[in-house]
Amino acid sequence: MAVRLLRGCLTLSAAALLVGLLWSLAVARGAISPSSYPDTVIRAALCILVAIPVLNLFAVLAGAVKKGDRMMAAAVVLVLVMLAFNVVWLTVLRPK
C-alpha cells in the first residue's frame, strides 16, 4: 500500500509540474490571460515531490514498529524530529 501511495504522489507531482509548465508557457506566449495560478500549481507539485521522502520515512517507521525493531524505529523518529525542527526553524523561528 505504501508503494502505491508513493507512486501516486510521484505521478500527481509530475502531472502538476507538467500542467504548471504548460500553463506558464501559454501565459508567456500570450495565449491566455496572465495569472498567478501556474506558479501556485508548480509550487504545489514541488511540495508534493518534497513530501515523498517524508512519506517513505513514515512507511519505514510503520514497518519497523510492526516488526518490533526498536532501534530502527528510534532512528526514524529521530530523523523525523530533526526534519520537523528544520521546518519550524525555516518557517517560524529563523531570524530575518
C-alpha positions as CSV (number, residue, x, y, z in Angstrom):
1,M,0.0,0.0,0.0
2,A,2.8,2.4,0.8
3,V,4.4,1.8,-2.6
4,R,1.1,2.7,-4.3
5,L,0.8,5.9,-2.2
6,L,4.4,6.9,-3.1
7,R,3.8,6.1,-6.8
8,G,0.6,8.1,-6.7
9,C,2.3,11.1,-5.2
10,L,5.1,10.9,-7.8
11,T,2.5,10.7,-10.6
12,L,0.5,13.5,-9.2
13,S,3.6,15.7,-8.8
14,A,4.8,15.0,-12.3
15,A,1.3,15.8,-13.7
16,A,1.0,19.0,-11.7
17,L,4.5,20.1,-12.9
18,L,3.6,19.4,-16.5
19,V,0.3,21.3,-16.2
20,G,2.0,24.2,-14.4
21,L,4.8,24.4,-17.1
22,L,2.4,24.2,-20.0
23,W,0.1,26.8,-18.4
24,S,3.1,29.1,-17.7
25,L,4.2,28.7,-21.3
26,A,0.8,29.6,-22.6
27,V,0.7,32.7,-20.4
28,A,4.2,33.7,-21.6
29,R,3.2,33.4,-25.3
30,G,0.0,35.4,-24.7
31,A,-2.4,32.5,-25.5
32,I,-4.2,33.0,-22.2
33,S,-4.5,35.9,-19.8
34,P,-1.8,36.3,-17.1
35,S,-2.5,34.9,-13.7
36,S,-0.5,33.6,-10.7
37,Y,-2.1,30.1,-10.9
38,P,0.7,28.4,-12.9
39,D,3.2,29.4,-10.1
40,T,0.8,28.0,-7.5
41,V,0.4,24.7,-9.4
42,I,4.2,24.4,-9.8
43,R,4.8,25.1,-6.1
44,A,2.2,22.6,-5.1
45,A,3.8,20.0,-7.3
46,L,7.2,20.7,-5.7
47,C,5.7,20.4,-2.2
48,I,4.3,17.0,-3.1
49,L,7.6,16.0,-4.5
50,V,9.4,17.0,-1.3
51,A,6.8,15.2,0.8
52,I,7.6,11.8,-0.8
53,P,10.7,11.1,1.3
54,V,8.8,12.0,4.4
55,L,6.0,9.6,3.5
56,N,8.7,7.0,2.9
57,L,10.0,7.6,6.4
58,F,6.6,7.0,7.8
59,A,6.3,3.8,5.9
60,V,9.7,2.6,7.2
61,L,8.6,3.6,10.7
62,A,5.4,1.6,10.4
63,G,7.3,-1.4,9.2
64,A,9.8,-1.2,12.0
65,V,7.1,-0.9,14.6
66,K,5.3,-3.9,13.0
67,K,8.5,-6.0,13.1
68,G,9.4,-4.8,16.6
69,D,12.7,-3.3,15.5
70,R,13.1,-0.6,18.2
71,M,16.5,0.6,17.0
72,M,15.2,1.3,13.5
73,A,12.0,2.9,14.9
74,A,14.1,5.2,17.2
75,A,16.4,6.2,14.3
76,V,13.4,7.0,12.1
77,V,11.7,9.0,14.8
78,L,15.0,10.9,15.4
79,V,15.2,11.8,11.7
80,L,11.5,12.9,11.6
81,V,12.1,15.1,14.7
82,M,15.1,16.7,13.0
83,L,13.1,17.3,9.8
84,A,10.2,18.8,11.9
85,F,12.7,21.1,13.7
86,N,14.1,22.2,10.4
87,V,10.7,23.0,9.0
88,V,9.8,25.0,12.2
89,W,13.2,26.8,12.1
90,L,12.9,27.8,8.4
91,T,9.3,28.9,8.6
92,V,8.9,30.4,12.1
93,L,12.0,30.8,14.2
94,R,14.7,31.9,11.7
95,P,15.9,35.4,12.3
96,K,15.1,37.7,9.5
